[in-house]
Amino acid sequence: MVKALSIREGEVVSVRGGLHIAAFLEEIALEVQCAGASVMLEIISDHLARRVAFEVPLEYLKRASLPARKKIEITDCVISIGSSEDPLLLSDLPEERSLAMASAAMPIMKLFSEMKKTRKLRTLGMGFPTPGRAEFFGLPFEEYHDLFWRAVLIDLPAMRRRQKAIAPFLDNAKKVRIESEKGTAITLSLEGRPLLLDSGIFDEEDIAAGNLTTNWPCGEVWVAPVEESAEGVAVFDQVFHQGRRIKDLRLAFSKGRVVDFSAEENAGVFASMLREAEGDCDVMAELGIGTNPEVTKVTGDTILDEKILGSVHLAIGNNSSFGGNSTSTMHKDMVIMCPSLFVNEKPLILGGKFCV
């Protein structure tokens, strides 16, 4: 991990994750220190996280954390690993309290974006398979566990070569058109926006170009579209929010903003998701294309599904840390399966299969 993230002697690394993976976090912290970097280790229990969300007085819950701000200001690399064991942990949190927590997070998000630009702050976001998550997604734990780790342990240099073959088709594209059998018909512009490769590693080229965010599992080519360019309709098979599934979510965009929405199930969950967020939560934020061949089936877990080879995902909300102009406490990735994608009217993907 140290080598993949280009962690250097003298740097400050923030490592954050859940109590249920404490042993895994310890190994990372030790590896970082053996490389000569300093570690700030934060381990969160589900029990405490829930008590804070439900019990801290509202006036304090909405205050931005001063220690969190100070930590970001001195950090060179952030490693954040699936902090919650239970995907339903805060599913019953009252909306008023969700809004308070979003209010507290907003200045932290803005500072985070600033540090990306001024300190070249690098970030790794990683999921983690647990029995609770497998049960929630309706998968046998062994199957979910093995799929996840196969996707993490993929040949990273080969992944990067695949992404570099795709990138020239998208770079600075004036018009991207996405379609699907479920009714997606939307256009975007990528003009003037940096194209990023989520290949699980950072090298000097990435750091110089501002390609400072990756996931494990990795596997996407992604970009912040010109926000106001998004026009049309996007349909997503399933979207999860606080443990609740929104089925066949349909979003209509005009001048880059959501102007209408509907769903076969739980449309109200999407409405509450927007209400609970701060900032530009309804703005088109990202276009991503999956490039990981080890993710072979839809699981419901977005960090896996958005990496499926030949899939497309769109996001709304924050994109200020990767070349966009929208700032929000929310960044919501939503996957379109078996899409067709055309760049300046030339096909790059047809029915979920690459043409290159």
DRENDO-1510 file (C-alpha; in Angstrom, 1 decimal, always signed):
<recs>
REC; n; res; u; v; w
REC; 1; MET; +0.0; +0.0; +0.0 .
REC; 2; VAL; +2.8; +2.4; +0.9 .
REC; 3; LYS; +4.4; +2.0; -2.6 .
REC; 4; ALA; +1.1; +2.2; -4.4 .
REC; 5; LEU; +0.2; +5.5; -2.7 .
REC; 6; SER; +3.8; +7.0; -3.1 .
REC; 7; ILE; +4.0; +7.6; +0.7 .
REC; 8; ARG; +7.4; +9.1; +1.5 .
REC; 9; GLU; +9.6; +9.6; +4.5 .
REC; 10; GLY; +8.5; +12.6; +6.6 .
REC; 11; GLU; +4.9; +12.7; +5.3 .
REC; 12; VAL; +1.8; +12.7; +7.5 .
REC; 13; VAL; -0.7; +9.9; +6.7 .
REC; 14; SER; -4.2; +9.8; +8.1 .
REC; 15; VAL; -5.6; +6.2; +8.5 .
REC; 16; ARG; -9.3; +5.9; +9.4 .
REC; 17; GLY; -11.6; +2.9; +9.6 .
REC; 18; GLY; -14.0; +0.8; +11.8 .
REC; 19; LEU; -13.3; -1.0; +15.0 .
REC; 20; HIS; -14.3; -4.3; +13.3 .
REC; 21; ILE; -11.2; -4.0; +11.1 .
REC; 22; ALA; -8.8; -2.8; +13.7 .
REC; 23; ALA; -6.2; -5.5; +13.0 .
REC; 24; PHE; -6.1; -4.5; +9.3 .
REC; 25; LEU; -5.7; -0.8; +10.2 .
REC; 26; GLU; -2.8; -1.7; +12.6 .
REC; 27; GLU; -1.0; -3.4; +9.7 .
REC; 28; ILE; -1.4; -0.3; +7.5 .
REC; 29; ALA; -0.3; +2.0; +10.3 .
REC; 30; LEU; +2.8; -0.1; +10.9 .
REC; 31; GLU; +3.7; -0.3; +7.2 .
REC; 32; VAL; +3.4; +3.5; +6.9 .
REC; 33; GLN; +5.7; +4.1; +9.9 .
REC; 34; CYS; +8.2; +1.6; +8.5 .
REC; 35; ALA; +8.4; +3.9; +5.5 .
REC; 36; GLY; +9.4; +6.8; +7.7 .
REC; 37; ALA; +6.0; +8.6; +7.6 .
REC; 38; SER; +3.9; +9.7; +10.6 .
REC; 39; VAL; +0.5; +8.2; +11.2 .
REC; 40; MET; -2.7; +9.7; +12.7 .
REC; 41; LEU; -4.9; +6.6; +13.3 .
REC; 42; GLU; -8.6; +7.0; +13.9 .
REC; 43; ILE; -10.7; +3.9; +14.7 .
REC; 44; ILE; -14.5; +4.3; +14.9 .
REC; 45; SER; -16.9; +2.0; +16.5 .
REC; 46; ASP; -20.5; +1.6; +15.1 .
REC; 47; HIS; -21.8; +2.0; +18.7 .
REC; 48; LEU; -20.1; +5.4; +19.2 .
REC; 49; ALA; -20.9; +6.6; +15.7 .
REC; 50; ARG; -24.6; +5.9; +16.3 .
REC; 51; ARG; -24.7; +7.4; +19.8 .
REC; 52; VAL; -23.0; +10.6; +18.5 .
REC; 53; ALA; -25.5; +10.9; +15.6 .
REC; 54; PHE; -28.5; +10.4; +17.9 .
REC; 55; GLU; -27.5; +11.9; +21.3 .
REC; 56; VAL; -25.2; +14.9; +20.8 .
REC; 57; PRO; -27.2; +18.1; +21.1 .
REC; 58; LEU; -28.2; +19.5; +17.7 .
REC; 59; GLU; -26.4; +22.8; +18.3 .
REC; 60; TYR; -23.1; +20.9; +18.7 .
REC; 61; LEU; -23.8; +18.3; +16.0 .
REC; 62; LYS; -23.9; +21.0; +13.3 .
REC; 63; ARG; -20.5; +22.5; +14.3 .
REC; 64; ALA; -17.5; +21.8; +12.1 .
REC; 65; SER; -14.8; +19.8; +14.0 .
REC; 66; LEU; -11.8; +21.9; +14.7 .
REC; 67; PRO; -9.5; +18.8; +15.1 .
REC; 68; ALA; -10.7; +17.5; +11.7 .
REC; 69; ARG; -9.8; +20.8; +10.1 .
REC; 70; LYS; -6.4; +20.9; +11.7 .
REC; 71; LYS; -5.7; +17.3; +10.7 .
REC; 72; ILE; -6.5; +17.9; +7.0 .
REC; 73; GLU; -4.2; +21.0; +7.0 .
REC; 74; ILE; -1.2; +18.9; +7.9 .
REC; 75; THR; -2.0; +15.6; +6.1 .
REC; 76; ASP; -0.3; +14.4; +2.9 .
REC; 77; CYS; -2.3; +11.2; +2.3 .
REC; 78; VAL; -5.7; +10.0; +3.6 .
REC; 79; ILE; -6.5; +6.3; +3.8 .
REC; 80; SER; -10.2; +5.8; +4.6 .
REC; 81; ILE; -11.5; +2.2; +4.9 .
REC; 82; GLY; -15.2; +1.2; +5.3 .
REC; 83; SER; -15.9; +2.7; +8.7 .
REC; 84; SER; -19.2; +1.0; +9.3 .
REC; 85; GLU; -19.8; -2.7; +9.7 .
REC; 86; ASP; -23.6; -2.3; +9.5 .
REC; 87; PRO; -24.9; -0.7; +6.3 .
REC; 88; LEU; -28.2; +0.2; +8.1 .
REC; 89; LEU; -26.4; +1.9; +11.0 .
REC; 90; LEU; -28.0; +5.4; +10.5 .
REC; 91; SER; -31.0; +4.4; +8.3 .
REC; 92; ASP; -33.4; +5.6; +11.0 .
REC; 93; LEU; -31.6; +8.9; +11.8 .
REC; 94; PRO; -34.1; +11.8; +11.8 .
REC; 95; GLU; -33.7; +14.2; +8.9 .
REC; 96; GLU; -33.1; +17.2; +11.2 .
REC; 97; ARG; -30.0; +15.4; +12.6 .
REC; 98; SER; -28.8; +14.4; +9.1 .
REC; 99; LEU; -29.0; +18.0; +8.0 .
REC; 100; ALA; -27.0; +19.1; +11.1 .
REC; 101; MET; -24.3; +16.6; +10.3 .
REC; 102; ALA; -24.2; +17.8; +6.7 .
REC; 103; SER; -23.9; +21.3; +7.9 .
REC; 104; ALA; -20.9; +20.4; +10.0 .
REC; 105; ALA; -19.3; +18.5; +7.1 .
REC; 106; MET; -19.6; +21.3; +4.5 .
REC; 107; PRO; -16.6; +23.4; +5.6 .
REC; 108; ILE; -14.5; +20.3; +6.0 .
REC; 109; MET; -15.3; +19.3; +2.4 .
REC; 110; LYS; -14.3; +22.7; +1.1 .
REC; 111; LEU; -11.0; +22.6; +3.0 .
REC; 112; PHE; -10.4; +19.1; +1.7 .
REC; 113; SER; -10.8; +20.4; -1.9 .
REC; 114; GLU; -8.4; +23.3; -1.1 .
REC; 115; MET; -5.8; +20.9; +0.2 .
REC; 116; LYS; -6.0; +18.8; -2.9 .
REC; 117; LYS; -4.9; +21.8; -4.9 .
REC; 118; THR; -2.4; +23.4; -2.5 .
REC; 119; ARG; -0.8; +20.3; -0.8 .
REC; 120; LYS; -1.5; +17.7; -3.4 .
REC; 121; LEU; -3.4; +15.7; -0.8 .
REC; 122; ARG; -3.8; +12.1; -2.0 .
REC; 123; THR; -6.7; +10.0; -0.9 .
REC; 124; LEU; -7.6; +6.3; -0.9 .
REC; 125; GLY; -11.1; +5.2; -0.3 .
REC; 126; MET; -11.6; +1.5; +0.3 .
REC; 127; GLY; -14.6; -0.7; +1.0 .
REC; 128; PHE; -14.4; -3.8; +3.2 .
REC; 129; PRO; -16.6; -6.9; +2.9 .
REC; 130; THR; -18.4; -7.9; +6.1 .
REC; 131; PRO; -21.1; -10.6; +6.8 .
REC; 132; GLY; -23.6; -7.8; +7.5 .
REC; 133; ARG; -23.0; -6.1; +4.2 .
REC; 134; ALA; -23.2; -9.4; +2.3 .
REC; 135; GLU; -26.5; -10.1; +4.0 .
REC; 136; PHE; -27.8; -6.7; +3.1 .
REC; 137; PHE; -26.9; -7.1; -0.6 .
REC; 138; GLY; -28.4; -10.6; -0.6 .
REC; 139; LEU; -25.1; -12.4; -1.3 .
REC; 140; PRO; -23.4; -15.3; +0.4 .
REC; 141; PHE; -20.5; -13.9; +2.4 .
REC; 142; GLU; -17.9; -16.1; +0.9 .
REC; 143; GLU; -18.9; -15.1; -2.6 .
REC; 144; TYR; -19.0; -11.4; -1.7 .
REC; 145; HIS; -15.6; -11.6; +0.1 .
REC; 146; ASP; -13.9; -13.4; -2.8 .
REC; 147; LEU; -15.2; -11.1; -5.4 .
REC; 148; PHE; -14.1; -8.1; -3.4 .
REC; 149; TRP; -10.6; -9.3; -2.9 .
REC; 150; ARG; -10.1; -10.5; -6.4 .
REC; 151; ALA; -11.1; -7.0; -7.6 .
REC; 152; VAL; -8.6; -5.4; -5.1 .
REC; 153; LEU; -5.7; -7.7; -6.0 .
REC; 154; ILE; -5.9; -7.3; -9.7 .
REC; 155; ASP; -2.8; -6.6; -11.8 .
REC; 156; LEU; -2.6; -2.9; -11.3 .
REC; 157; PRO; -0.1; -2.1; -14.2 .
REC; 158; ALA; -2.3; -4.0; -16.6 .
REC; 159; MET; -5.3; -2.0; -15.3 .
REC; 160; ARG; -3.5; +1.2; -16.0 .
REC; 161; ARG; -2.6; +0.1; -19.6 .
REC; 162; ARG; -6.3; -0.6; -20.2 .
REC; 163; GLN; -7.3; +2.8; -19.0 .
REC; 164; LYS; -4.7; +4.6; -21.0 .
REC; 165; ALA; -6.0; +2.9; -24.1 .
REC; 166; ILE; -9.5; +4.3; -23.4 .
REC; 167; ALA; -8.5; +7.8; -22.2 .
REC; 168; PRO; -7.7; +9.3; -25.6 .
REC; 169; PHE; -11.2; +8.7; -26.8 .
REC; 170; LEU; -12.7; +10.8; -24.0 .
REC; 171; ASP; -10.0; +13.5; -23.5 .
REC; 172; ASN; -11.6; +16.9; -24.0 .
REC; 173; ALA; -14.6; +15.4; -25.7 .
REC; 174; LYS; -17.2; +18.0; -26.8 .
REC; 175; LYS; -20.1; +15.6; -26.7 .
REC; 176; VAL; -20.6; +12.3; -24.9 .
REC; 177; ARG; -24.0; +10.6; -25.4 .
REC; 178; ILE; -25.1; +7.7; -23.1 .
REC; 179; GLU; -28.0; +5.4; -23.8 .
REC; 180; SER; -29.5; +2.3; -22.2 .
REC; 181; GLU; -32.4; -0.1; -22.8 .
REC; 182; LYS; -34.0; +1.1; -19.6 .
REC; 183; GLY; -34.4; +4.6; -21.0 .
REC; 184; THR; -31.1; +6.5; -20.4 .
REC; 185; ALA; -30.6; +9.2; -23.1 .
REC; 186; ILE; -28.3; +11.9; -21.9 .
REC; 187; THR; -25.5; +14.1; -23.3 .
REC; 188; LEU; -22.5; +15.7; -21.6 .
REC; 189; SER; -19.5; +17.8; -22.5 .
REC; 190; LEU; -16.0; +17.1; -21.1 .
REC; 191; GLU; -14.3; +20.1; -22.7 .
REC; 192; GLY; -11.5; +21.5; -20.6 .
REC; 193; ARG; -11.9; +19.0; -17.8 .
REC; 194; PRO; -9.0; +16.8; -16.6 .
REC; 195; LEU; -9.5; +13.1; -17.3 .
REC; 196; LEU; -8.5; +10.9; -14.4 .
REC; 197; LEU; -7.5; +7.2; -14.1 .
REC; 198; ASP; -8.4; +5.2; -11.0 .
REC; 199; SER; -5.7; +2.6; -11.3 .
REC; 200; GLY; -5.1; +2.0; -7.6 .
REC; 201; ILE; -1.7; +3.6; -7.6 .
REC; 202; PHE; -0.2; +7.1; -7.7 .
REC; 203; ASP; +3.0; +7.9; -9.6 .
REC; 204; GLU; +4.7; +11.2; -10.3 .
REC; 205; GLU; +2.6; +11.7; -13.4 .
REC; 206; ASP; -0.6; +11.4; -11.4 .
REC; 207; ILE; +0.6; +13.8; -8.7 .
REC; 208; ALA; +1.7; +16.4; -11.3 .
REC; 209; ALA; -1.6; +16.1; -13.1 .
REC; 210; GLY; -3.7; +16.3; -10.0 .
REC; 211; ASN; -4.9; +12.7; -10.3 .
REC; 212; LEU; -5.0; +12.4; -6.5 .
REC; 213; THR; -8.0; +10.1; -5.7 .
REC; 214; THR; -8.2; +6.3; -6.0 .
REC; 215; ASN; -10.3; +3.5; -4.7 .
REC; 216; TRP; -9.6; -0.1; -3.7 .
REC; 217; PRO; -11.1; -1.9; -5.6 .
REC; 218; CYS; -10.0; +0.4; -8.3 .
REC; 219; GLY; -11.0; +0.5; -12.0 .
REC; 220; GLU; -12.5; +3.5; -13.6 .
REC; 221; VAL; -11.7; +6.3; -16.0 .
REC; 222; TRP; -13.5; +9.3; -14.6 .
REC; 223; VAL; -14.0; +13.0; -15.2 .
REC; 224; ALA; -16.1; +16.0; -13.9 .
REC; 225; PRO; -18.2; +17.0; -16.9 .
REC; 226; VAL; -19.0; +20.6; -17.6 .
REC; 227; GLU; -21.8; +20.9; -15.1 .
REC; 228; GLU; -24.4; +22.8; -17.1 .
REC; 229; SER; -23.9; +20.6; -20.1 .
REC; 230; ALA; -25.9; +17.7; -18.8 .
REC; 231; GLU; -29.2; +17.3; -20.8 .
REC; 232; GLY; -31.6; +14.4; -20.9 .
REC; 233; VAL; -32.5; +11.4; -18.8 .
REC; 234; ALA; -30.5; +8.8; -16.9 .
REC; 235; VAL; -32.0; +5.6; -15.4 .
REC; 236; PHE; -30.2; +3.6; -12.7 .
REC; 237; ASP; -31.1; +0.0; -11.9 .
REC; 238; GLN; -30.6; +0.5; -8.1 .
REC; 239; VAL; -29.3; +3.2; -5.8 .
REC; 240; PHE; -28.8; +2.8; -2.1 .
REC; 241; HIS; -29.1; +5.5; +0.5 .
REC; 242; GLN; -28.6; +4.7; +4.2 .
REC; 243; GLY; -29.4; +1.1; +3.6 .
REC; 244; ARG; -32.6; +1.8; +1.6 .
REC; 245; ARG; -32.8; +0.7; -2.0 .
REC; 246; ILE; -34.2; +3.0; -4.7 .
REC; 247; LYS; -35.2; +0.8; -7.7 .
REC; 248; ASP; -35.0; +2.1; -11.3 .
REC; 249; LEU; -34.3; +5.7; -10.3 .
REC; 250; ARG; -35.0; +8.0; -13.3 .
REC; 251; LEU; -33.3; +11.5; -13.2 .
REC; 252; ALA; -34.1; +14.2; -15.7 .
REC; 253; PHE; -31.4; +16.9; -16.2 .
REC; 254; SER; -31.6; +20.3; -17.7 .
REC; 255; LYS; -28.6; +22.7; -17.8 .
REC; 256; GLY; -26.8; +20.2; -15.5 .
REC; 257; ARG; -29.3; +20.0; -12.7 .
REC; 258; VAL; -31.9; +17.4; -11.7 .
REC; 259; VAL; -35.3; +18.9; -12.6 .
REC; 260; ASP; -37.4; +15.8; -12.1 .
REC; 261; PHE; -37.1; +12.3; -10.7 .
REC; 262; SER; -39.1; +9.2; -10.3 .
REC; 263; ALA; -38.5; +5.6; -9.2 .
REC; 264; GLU; -40.3; +2.2; -9.3 .
REC; 265; GLU; -39.5; +1.9; -5.5 .
REC; 266; ASN; -38.6; +4.5; -2.8 .
REC; 267; ALA; -38.6; +7.7; -4.8 .
REC; 268; GLY; -39.1; +9.4; -1.4 .
REC; 269; VAL; -35.7; +8.2; -0.3 .
REC; 270; PHE; -34.0; +10.1; -3.1 .
REC; 271; ALA; -35.9; +13.2; -2.1 .
REC; 272; SER; -34.8; +12.9; +1.5 .
REC; 273; MET; -31.2; +12.3; +0.2 .
REC; 274; LEU; -31.3; +15.7; -1.5 .
REC; 275; ARG; -32.8; +17.4; +1.5 .
REC; 276; GLU; -30.2; +16.0; +3.9 .
REC; 277; ALA; -27.3; +17.3; +1.8 .
REC; 278; GLU; -25.7; +20.7; +1.7 .
REC; 279; GLY; -24.5; +22.7; -1.4 .
REC; 280; ASP; -24.8; +21.7; -5.1 .
REC; 281; CYS; -26.3; +18.2; -4.4 .
REC; 282; ASP; -28.5; +18.1; -7.5 .
REC; 283; VAL; -25.7; +19.0; -10.0 .
REC; 284; MET; -24.1; +16.6; -12.5 .
REC; 285; ALA; -20.7; +15.9; -10.9 .
REC; 286; GLU; -19.0; +12.9; -12.6 .
REC; 287; LEU; -18.9; +10.5; -15.5 .
REC; 288; GLY; -17.1; +7.3; -14.8 .
REC; 289; ILE; -16.4; +4.2; -17.0 .
REC; 290; GLY; -15.7; +0.8; -15.3 .
REC; 291; THR; -12.5; -1.0; -16.3 .
REC; 292; ASN; -12.1; -3.8; -13.7 .
REC; 293; PRO; -12.7; -7.3; -15.3 .
REC; 294; GLU; -12.7; -9.0; -11.9 .
REC; 295; VAL; -16.0; -7.5; -10.9 .
REC; 296; THR; -18.1; -10.0; -12.8 .
REC; 297; LYS; -21.6; -9.4; -11.4 .
REC; 298; VAL; -23.9; -6.7; -9.9 .
REC; 299; THR; -23.8; -6.8; -6.1 .
REC; 300; GLY; -25.5; -3.6; -5.1 .
REC; 301; ASP; -22.3; -2.4; -3.5 .
REC; 302; THR; -21.5; +0.8; -5.5 .
REC; 303; ILE; -17.7; +0.7; -4.9 .
REC; 304; LEU; -17.7; -2.7; -6.7 .
REC; 305; ASP; -20.5; -2.2; -9.3 .
REC; 306; GLU; -19.1; +1.1; -10.6 .
REC; 307; LYS; -15.9; -0.8; -11.6 .
REC; 308; ILE; -17.6; -3.4; -13.7 .
REC; 309; LEU; -15.9; -3.5; -17.1 .
REC; 310; GLY; -18.0; -1.6; -19.6 .
REC; 311; SER; -20.4; -0.1; -17.1 .
REC; 312; VAL; -21.0; +3.6; -16.8 .
REC; 313; HIS; -21.8; +5.6; -13.7 .
REC; 314; LEU; -22.9; +9.2; -13.2 .
REC; 315; ALA; -22.7; +11.1; -9.9 .
REC; 316; ILE; -24.4; +14.2; -8.6 .
REC; 317; GLY; -23.0; +16.5; -5.9 .
REC; 318; ASN; -19.5; +17.4; -5.1 .
REC; 319; ASN; -16.7; +17.4; -7.7 .
REC; 320; SER; -14.6; +20.3; -6.5 .
REC; 321; SER; -11.7; +18.0; -5.6 .
REC; 322; PHE; -11.2; +16.6; -9.1 .
REC; 323; GLY; -11.6; +19.5; -11.6 .
REC; 324; GLY; -15.3; +20.6; -11.2 .
REC; 325; ASN; -17.0; +23.6; -9.8 .
REC; 326; SER; -19.7; +22.0; -7.5 .
REC; 327; THR; -19.3; +21.8; -3.8 .
REC; 328; SER; -21.5; +19.6; -1.7 .
REC; 329; THR; -21.5; +17.3; +1.3 .
REC; 330; MET; -22.8; +14.6; -1.1 .
REC; 331; HIS; -21.2; +12.8; -3.9 .
REC; 332; LYS; -23.5; +10.0; -5.1 .
REC; 333; ASP; -22.4; +7.5; -7.7 .
REC; 334; MET; -25.1; +5.7; -9.6 .
REC; 335; VAL; -24.5; +2.8; -12.0 .
REC; 336; ILE; -25.9; +2.2; -15.5 .
REC; 337; MET; -25.5; -1.4; -16.6 .
REC; 338; CYS; -25.0; -2.5; -20.2 .
REC; 339; PRO; -24.9; +1.1; -21.6 .
REC; 340; SER; -23.9; +2.4; -25.0 .
REC; 341; LEU; -21.6; +5.4; -25.0 .
REC; 342; PHE; -20.7; +7.6; -28.0 .
REC; 343; VAL; -17.9; +10.2; -28.0 .
REC; 344; ASN; -18.5; +12.9; -30.6 .
REC; 345; GLU; -20.9; +10.3; -32.2 .
REC; 346; LYS; -18.3; +7.6; -32.4 .
REC; 347; PRO; -19.1; +4.4; -30.3 .
REC; 348; LEU; -16.8; +3.7; -27.4 .
REC; 349; ILE; -19.1; +1.2; -25.6 .
REC; 350; LEU; -22.1; -0.7; -27.2 .
REC; 351; GLY; -24.3; -2.7; -24.8 .
REC; 352; GLY; -21.7; -2.8; -22.1 .
REC; 353; LYS; -18.9; -4.0; -24.5 .
REC; 354; PHE; -15.9; -1.8; -25.4 .
REC; 355; CYS; -15.4; -1.1; -29.1 .
REC; 356; VAL; -11.6; -0.5; -28.6 .
</recs>
